[in-house]
Amino acid sequence: MNGRDPTDHKLLLKKFEVWLKTEDRKLTSIFAAKSPRSNRERKNRKQGLKVLQSRVPHGQKIFEELLSAEFSGVNEEEKQLEDLRYRWILYKTKLKEAEELLVCFVI
């Protein structure tokens, strides 16, 4: 045990969940936009992806704090944590694919 209050886990869980939803919505909006037709659109999309990529370390830090926090061990919390772990991996994969797709548009 690390001396943290188990409620820290719930707060971190919520914090990370909100952060991840926000970032994923931004990524989805970049993906949802039509194929970039001009250089300016490509640059804007590339800049948006760079900003999202620059925030991944912050998200990783929150996630690591969440993993190290004590929690009550309730099955529901475990399920939430596993769901967030999956969504975090999925988000990073989508972000990488978006960057690769953008490179294809530039070529």
C-alpha positions as CSV (number, residue, x, y, z in Angstrom):
1,M,0.0,0.0,0.0
2,N,1.3,3.5,-0.8
3,G,-0.5,5.4,1.9
4,R,-3.0,7.1,-0.4
5,D,-6.6,7.3,0.3
6,P,-8.7,4.9,-1.8
7,T,-10.9,7.9,-2.8
8,D,-7.8,9.2,-4.7
9,H,-8.2,6.2,-7.1
10,K,-11.8,7.3,-7.8
11,L,-10.8,10.9,-8.4
12,L,-7.9,9.9,-10.7
13,L,-10.1,7.4,-12.5
14,K,-12.6,10.2,-13.2
15,K,-9.9,12.7,-14.1
16,F,-8.3,10.4,-16.6
17,E,-11.6,9.4,-18.1
18,V,-12.6,13.0,-18.7
19,W,-9.1,13.8,-20.1
20,L,-9.2,10.8,-22.4
21,K,-12.7,11.6,-23.7
22,T,-11.8,15.2,-24.4
23,E,-8.6,14.2,-26.3
24,D,-10.4,11.4,-28.2
25,R,-13.2,13.8,-29.3
26,K,-10.5,16.2,-30.7
27,L,-8.9,13.3,-32.5
28,T,-12.2,12.2,-33.9
29,S,-13.0,15.7,-35.2
30,I,-9.7,15.7,-37.0
31,F,-10.4,12.3,-38.5
32,A,-14.0,13.3,-39.3
33,A,-13.0,16.3,-41.4
34,K,-13.0,15.7,-45.1
35,S,-9.7,14.9,-46.8
36,P,-7.5,18.0,-46.8
37,R,-7.7,19.7,-50.2
38,S,-5.2,22.4,-49.7
39,N,-1.8,22.7,-48.1
40,R,-3.3,25.0,-45.4
41,E,-5.8,22.3,-44.5
42,R,-3.0,19.7,-44.3
43,K,-0.9,22.0,-42.1
44,N,-3.8,22.7,-39.8
45,R,-4.6,19.0,-39.5
46,K,-0.9,18.2,-38.9
47,Q,-0.7,20.9,-36.3
48,G,-3.7,19.5,-34.5
49,L,-2.2,16.1,-34.4
50,K,1.1,17.5,-33.1
51,V,-0.8,19.2,-30.3
52,L,-2.6,16.0,-29.4
53,Q,0.7,14.0,-29.6
54,S,2.4,16.5,-27.3
55,R,-0.3,15.8,-24.6
56,V,0.2,12.1,-24.6
57,P,3.0,12.3,-21.9
58,H,0.6,14.2,-19.6
59,G,-2.1,11.5,-20.2
60,Q,0.5,8.8,-19.5
61,K,1.4,10.4,-16.3
62,I,-2.2,10.6,-15.1
63,F,-2.7,6.9,-16.1
64,E,0.5,5.8,-14.2
65,E,-0.8,7.7,-11.1
66,L,-4.1,5.9,-11.5
67,L,-2.3,2.5,-11.7
68,S,-0.3,3.3,-8.6
69,A,-3.2,4.6,-6.5
70,E,-4.8,2.4,-4.0
71,F,-8.4,1.3,-4.7
72,S,-11.0,-0.6,-2.9
73,G,-10.7,-3.6,-5.3
74,V,-14.4,-3.5,-6.1
75,N,-15.1,-5.3,-9.3
76,E,-16.8,-2.3,-10.8
77,E,-13.6,-0.2,-10.3
78,E,-11.5,-3.0,-11.8
79,K,-13.8,-3.1,-14.8
80,Q,-13.6,0.7,-15.2
81,L,-9.8,0.6,-15.0
82,E,-9.6,-2.2,-17.6
83,D,-11.9,-0.2,-19.8
84,L,-9.8,2.9,-19.5
85,R,-6.6,0.9,-20.1
86,Y,-8.1,-0.4,-23.4
87,R,-9.4,3.0,-24.4
88,W,-6.0,4.6,-23.7
89,I,-4.2,2.0,-25.9
90,L,-6.9,2.5,-28.6
91,Y,-6.5,6.3,-28.4
92,K,-2.7,6.1,-28.8
93,T,-3.1,3.7,-31.7
94,K,-5.7,6.0,-33.5
95,L,-3.4,9.0,-33.0
96,K,-0.4,7.2,-34.5
97,E,-2.6,6.0,-37.5
98,A,-3.8,9.5,-38.0
99,E,-0.3,10.8,-38.2
100,E,0.6,8.0,-40.7
101,L,-2.5,8.8,-42.7
102,L,-1.5,12.5,-42.9
103,V,1.9,11.5,-44.2
104,C,0.1,9.7,-47.0
105,F,-1.9,12.8,-47.9
106,V,1.3,14.8,-48.1
107,I,3.0,12.4,-50.6
